[in-house]
Each structure stands twice: as C-alpha cells, then as structure tokens.
Amino acid sequence: MKLQITHTTQYAYASPVTDSVNELRLTPFTNEHQSCYQHGISVEPNAPLFSYEDFFGNRVHAFSVNEPHHKLTIRTQMTIVTNAAMTWPKDGEERMPAEESWRWLSSAETQNEFAEFLLPTAYTGINDEVDAFASTAAGDRVPQEAASDPLLPDVYDWLIGISKRIKHDFVYDPQATDVHTVVSDMIVSKRGVCQDFAHLMIAACRSKGVPARYVSGYHFVGDLQGGSADFEQASHAWVEAYVPGLGWCGFDPTNDELIGERYVKLGHGRDYKDIVPVKGVYRGTSEARLDVKVDVRKVNW
C-alpha cells in the first residue's frame, strides 16, 4: 500500500517566547515492512535542522529558534510503501517448540542482550495486578521456568492471546487517561487509549521475560470510514515483542491486529517517553495552545 502522510504540529503562545530547543522523532523507518520514498520537514520560524540517530536507532532532528516568536509550526510530509502483515510460521518453516522458546528467553544471555526491553519503566511498572493479568491472559500456562507441558503455548500464540485479551477487556476512552497515565492506574480503571494499551502489553510481556518495546507511528483507517476527507486521524502506538526464531513482531492491542500494510512506523523505545514525536523547552509564558493535525491518504500507483 502506498501512503502519503502530512503531520502538522503548531504551538501558539500567549506572548512571545524565545530560546525554543526541540527534538523531532517524525522520520519513518525503512525496513522489511515499509520503505520511505520521500520525507521532508519544515519549521516556522525558519531554523536549521541537525540530524542524528539515538540509542534505539531512531532518526532524530533537533533545532533551536532563539528569536522571539508567537507561534512554532512543524510540518512533516512523507510517502511510504508498506507491506502486508507477516504471519508465522512461513511456508516450509516450523515453529520453535514452546518449551525451547521459553527456555531461550529465560537464559542469562538473552536477558543481557535485551535488558533495556525487559526492565520496568515509570510507565510500565509491574505490580501484582499486571503480573496476574499476564498469567491469566493466555490460560495461565506461561512458566516462570520452562517446564514440560504439552499444552504450553509458544511465545507467538501467547502474545496473540495477550493482545486479544486487552482488546476484549479494556474500553477505548480518550477521556479516561492522559499522556502521564501509568499501567498500574489504567489496569484498575480498564479504560484508556492506544498508549495505555501498548504500555500494558509491554508490562505483561516483561513480567514473563518477553522483550517488548513501544512503537509510535500511524494507522491508516480513512478508507474504512467511508472515504471521508475530513475524517480525523492521529498518531498511533503499538508493541513489538521478540519471538524466538522469528525476531521482532508487531502487535496492536488497541485493535487486536498484526502490524501490516495499514501501519507506518516512526520509531521505538522502552516506553512513550523514549519516542515522543515532538518535545522541547523554551523561555517565556506557560500559556500556550497546541494543535496537531495528521492526514493519512492512500495513493494510487
């Protein structure tokens, strides 16, 4: 699928501000799931962009606007070609036996290699409720230590079970949480948005020793809404978890979908804090209005 995306972020300040220093993580990956054919960033007031790659491999653009300004506008435009969701196993391949896959995850070598995606964070803290959810979401058959059990699910099936359980048990409610909500609060209310559901799945994975990371990007659904040009779209969040024998696999617990051609990945990190699309500081008034507009359109070849 060929997608054209425009993302506009505008800050309007009650009085002029100065020394605005910002970081943008709005550059799509090019990998086996998607290819970026065109990408551009513009800033008003005009400012030079400095680009670098962060610890997680995300492309970051940084800039500063030192002169007084009432508004700051950031526009990104991109053209992406995406691929269909990958299913497992592929033709001719066999799954790694469940016992072997869980044993591989519990090894010291694996835990050292994926340490940053196994440790809890401020957003993905693991408490009794999270641990209980992780244990029961797929039939309470995920071992703390690999044991012989003919009914033990393999890692991939367990991850699908977690995603389905979140979709089934939790209500999508934009008014229930905010950008600072942590898993321990949301799991009690059972209401939240894609950021919250991604954090819950990540916490559940880490509680059972499955490396998991937070992904930010876009989910194209405009053509599913009757093709309305004024359909409001937004950034989206989902999860990538590491499956022994396959690698990083994407899961969307908000919609209970595998990540396929309708998804565009911008970046990943341990949680939302690592991958905020636009963040910065400035000198001046705290009275500001933020407007974000995202337009995702399917383009004919």
C-alpha positions as MATLAB code, in Angstrom:
seq = 'MKLQITHTTQYAYASPVTDSVNELRLTPFTNEHQSCYQHGISVEPNAPLFSYEDFFGNRVHAFSVNEPHHKLTIRTQMTIVTNAAMTWPKDGEERMPAEESWRWLSSAETQNEFAEFLLPTAYTGINDEVDAFASTAAGDRVPQEAASDPLLPDVYDWLIGISKRIKHDFVYDPQATDVHTVVSDMIVSKRGVCQDFAHLMIAACRSKGVPARYVSGYHFVGDLQGGSADFEQASHAWVEAYVPGLGWCGFDPTNDELIGERYVKLGHGRDYKDIVPVKGVYRGTSEARLDVKVDVRKVNW';
ca = [
       0.000    0.000    0.000;
       1.296    3.477   -0.880;
       0.508    6.133    1.722;
       1.044    9.877    1.801;
       1.186   11.415    5.276;
       1.179   15.008    6.481;
       1.724   15.747   10.175;
       1.425   19.345   11.405;
       2.195   20.436   14.966;
       1.594   24.064   15.965;
       2.206   25.837   19.261;
       0.577   29.255   19.740;
       1.857   31.289   22.715;
       0.001   33.997   24.649;
       3.088   36.224   24.453;
       6.396   35.963   22.565;
       8.783   33.212   23.665;
      12.487   32.739   22.976;
      15.205   30.084   23.007;
      12.960   27.225   21.880;
      15.002   23.991   21.707;
      13.284   20.946   20.198;
      13.678   17.305   19.175;
      11.592   15.595   16.499;
      11.137   11.859   16.081;
       8.995   12.005   12.981;
      11.113   10.147   10.422;
       9.757    6.763    9.282;
      11.913    3.650    9.281;
      12.886    1.849    6.107;
      12.893   -1.880    6.850;
      11.392   -5.164    5.660;
       7.857   -3.906    6.442;
       7.972   -0.430    4.875;
      10.022    1.803    2.565;
      10.228    5.580    2.812;
      10.335    7.129   -0.674;
      10.056   10.782    0.314;
      10.351   12.684    3.583;
      10.554   16.390    4.384;
      10.445   18.594    7.475;
       9.802   22.338    7.591;
       9.849   24.649   10.604;
       8.379   28.153   11.033;
      10.117   30.363   12.092;
      12.795   29.004    9.810;
      15.558   27.105   11.610;
      18.359   24.762   10.505;
      17.884   21.084   11.404;
      20.558   18.893   12.961;
      20.070   15.153   12.453;
      21.391   12.194   14.433;
      20.468    8.643   15.429;
      19.545    7.946   19.057;
      20.415    4.894   21.180;
      17.461    2.902   19.809;
      18.220    3.651   16.155;
      15.525    6.298   15.685;
      16.269    9.243   13.399;
      16.099   12.499   15.406;
      16.016   16.065   14.080;
      16.915   18.851   16.508;
      16.586   22.610   16.060;
      16.529   25.875   18.005;
      14.591   29.109   17.479;
      16.220   31.843   19.533;
      14.450   34.996   18.365;
      11.058   35.979   19.884;
       8.093   34.243   18.249;
       4.332   33.873   18.869;
       3.964   30.575   17.009;
       6.022   27.499   16.259;
       4.870   25.299   13.379;
       6.414   21.948   12.444;
       5.283   20.185    9.267;
       6.378   16.788    8.047;
       5.422   15.154    4.765;
       6.259   11.627    3.730;
       5.435    8.962    1.163;
       5.629    5.367    2.385;
       5.093    1.984    0.739;
       4.035   -0.701    3.213;
       3.782   -4.494    3.120;
       1.103   -6.884    4.334;
       1.354   -8.375    7.821;
       3.806  -11.228    8.193;
       2.334  -14.427    9.603;
       4.258  -17.200   11.295;
       5.339  -19.803   10.504;
       6.060  -19.120    6.853;
       5.551  -21.872    4.290;
       8.075  -24.627    4.864;
       9.114  -23.359    8.299;
       8.459  -24.954   11.668;
       7.837  -23.171   14.942;
      10.366  -23.477   17.700;
       8.900  -25.845   20.327;
       7.189  -23.923   23.143;
       9.376  -25.319   25.893;
      12.536  -24.480   23.959;
      11.369  -20.920   23.163;
      10.544  -20.074   26.778;
      13.815  -21.618   27.938;
      15.691  -19.472   25.402;
      14.023  -16.331   26.743;
      14.919  -17.200   30.341;
      18.628  -17.675   29.599;
      21.118  -15.204   31.043;
      22.488  -14.478   27.572;
      19.076  -13.441   26.256;
      18.277  -11.334   29.306;
      21.573   -9.486   28.968;
      21.101   -8.888   25.235;
      17.599   -7.440   25.633;
      17.993   -5.879   29.089;
      16.610   -2.455   28.145;
      13.397   -4.066   26.839;
      12.939   -6.335   29.864;
      13.278   -3.881   32.754;
      10.199   -1.991   34.011;
       9.960    1.762   33.452;
       7.909    4.540   35.037;
       5.102    3.875   32.544;
       5.365    0.069   32.533;
       5.830   -0.800   36.190;
       4.979   -4.388   37.123;
       2.738   -4.892   40.179;
       0.546   -7.763   41.363;
      -2.323   -6.776   39.058;
      -0.101   -6.658   35.976;
       1.526   -9.963   36.845;
      -1.858  -11.606   37.412;
      -3.135  -10.261   34.091;
      -0.095  -11.622   32.274;
      -0.532  -15.014   33.911;
      -4.216  -15.431   33.109;
      -4.489  -13.698   29.734;
      -3.403  -16.818   27.848;
      -4.664  -19.592   30.074;
      -2.212  -19.365   32.962;
       0.310  -21.625   31.231;
       3.310  -19.311   30.906;
       6.081  -20.727   33.097;
       8.457  -18.761   35.245;
      10.862  -21.548   34.333;
      10.353  -23.673   31.238;
       8.695  -26.946   32.132;
       7.432  -29.842   30.109;
       3.772  -29.166   29.361;
       2.068  -30.358   26.156;
      -0.475  -27.503   26.465;
       2.145  -24.778   26.931;
       1.592  -22.077   24.261;
       4.552  -20.929   22.231;
       5.616  -17.305   22.618;
       3.879  -16.129   19.445;
       0.495  -17.607   20.413;
       0.848  -16.217   23.933;
       1.437  -12.729   22.533;
      -1.651  -13.003   20.326;
      -3.609  -14.050   23.419;
      -2.406  -11.013   25.371;
      -3.388   -8.679   22.524;
      -6.857  -10.220   22.236;
      -7.419  -10.023   25.985;
      -6.594   -6.295   26.089;
      -8.964   -5.605   23.197;
     -11.721   -7.653   24.854;
     -11.375   -6.496   28.474;
     -10.500   -2.792   28.124;
     -12.563    0.127   26.832;
     -11.135    2.717   24.457;
     -11.906    6.018   26.195;
      -9.906    9.187   25.315;
     -11.280   10.940   28.405;
     -10.153    8.298   30.897;
      -6.389    8.859   30.800;
      -3.770   11.397   29.778;
      -0.217   11.318   28.488;
       1.133   10.749   32.028;
      -1.057    7.733   32.932;
       0.864    4.645   34.060;
      -0.103    0.986   33.748;
      -0.845    0.491   37.458;
      -3.616    3.108   37.249;
      -5.078    2.128   33.880;
      -5.311   -1.576   34.675;
      -7.689   -0.764   37.541;
      -9.999    1.523   35.535;
      -9.819   -0.741   32.435;
     -10.167    2.329   30.223;
      -7.612    4.139   28.113;
      -6.166    4.781   24.667;
      -3.558    3.183   22.407;
      -0.652    4.490   24.505;
      -2.096    2.871   27.637;
      -2.863   -0.446   25.942;
       0.632   -0.596   24.466;
       2.164    0.064   27.885;
       0.026   -2.681   29.447;
       1.040   -5.265   26.858;
       4.694   -4.275   27.279;
       4.465   -4.625   31.070;
       2.761   -8.017   30.732;
       5.463   -9.222   28.334;
       8.303   -8.065   30.547;
       6.737   -9.680   33.598;
       7.107  -13.038   31.816;
      10.554  -12.373   30.375;
       9.484  -11.479   26.818;
      11.406   -8.466   25.434;
       8.930   -5.795   24.335;
       9.194   -2.233   23.071;
       6.863    0.713   22.465;
       6.297    1.786   18.850;
       4.947    5.105   17.597;
       3.601    5.735   14.122;
       0.407    5.979   12.107;
      -2.536    3.667   11.447;
      -4.412    4.315    8.208;
      -8.161    3.787    8.565;
      -9.555    6.655    6.465;
     -10.830    4.423    3.674;
     -12.655    2.313    6.266;
     -14.647    5.366    7.363;
     -16.457    5.864    4.088;
     -13.573    7.704    2.461;
     -14.439   10.943    4.246;
     -11.767   13.565    3.608;
     -12.437   15.247    6.942;
     -12.053   12.049    8.990;
      -9.845   12.972   11.964;
      -6.744   10.828   12.188;
      -3.954   10.764   14.738;
      -0.690    9.186   15.685;
      -0.892    5.616   16.926;
       1.024    3.359   19.305;
       1.551   -0.388   19.333;
       4.003   -3.046   20.511;
       6.894   -5.037   19.122;
       7.810   -8.174   21.054;
      10.702  -10.543   20.428;
       9.712  -14.054   19.343;
      12.463  -16.708   19.472;
      13.206  -17.970   15.998;
      11.402  -15.075   14.290;
      12.621  -11.782   15.773;
      10.682   -8.607   16.486;
       6.960   -8.943   15.684;
       4.345   -6.186   15.802;
       1.034   -6.399   17.692;
      -1.689   -3.765   18.048;
      -3.643   -4.479   21.263;
      -5.917   -1.483   20.645;
      -7.374   -3.126   17.541;
      -6.195   -6.735   18.054;
      -4.322   -6.748   14.741;
      -0.943   -7.832   13.473;
       1.076   -4.948   12.101;
       0.659   -4.834    8.336;
       0.200   -2.519    5.385;
      -2.002   -0.036    7.234;
       0.737    0.788    9.747;
       3.689    3.172    9.368;
       6.409    3.007   11.991;
       8.237    6.153   13.115;
      10.306    4.782   15.976;
      10.559    2.592   19.063;
      11.801    2.762   22.639;
      11.264    1.367   26.119;
       8.039    3.362   26.532;
       6.361    6.567   25.351;
       8.967    8.800   26.978;
      11.688    7.481   24.667;
       9.761    8.179   21.482;
       7.782   11.416   21.985;
       7.214   12.724   18.418;
       7.824   16.380   19.335;
       9.370   17.604   22.566;
      11.262   20.682   23.664;
      11.725   23.567   26.052;
      11.527   27.339   25.665;
      11.821   30.550   27.631;
       8.617   32.521   28.195;
       4.934   32.200   29.049;
       3.370   28.902   30.107;
       0.130   29.866   28.326;
       0.207   28.005   25.031;
      -2.214   26.198   22.730;
      -1.208   23.008   20.937;
      -2.841   21.883   17.691;
      -1.889   18.639   15.952;
      -3.276   17.531   12.595;
      -2.497   14.243   10.885;
      -3.622   13.397    7.366;
      -3.007    9.877    6.002;
      -4.114    9.136    2.449;
      -3.858    6.139    0.201;
      -2.152    6.956   -3.113;
      -2.784    5.100   -6.350;
       0.250    3.690   -8.092;
];
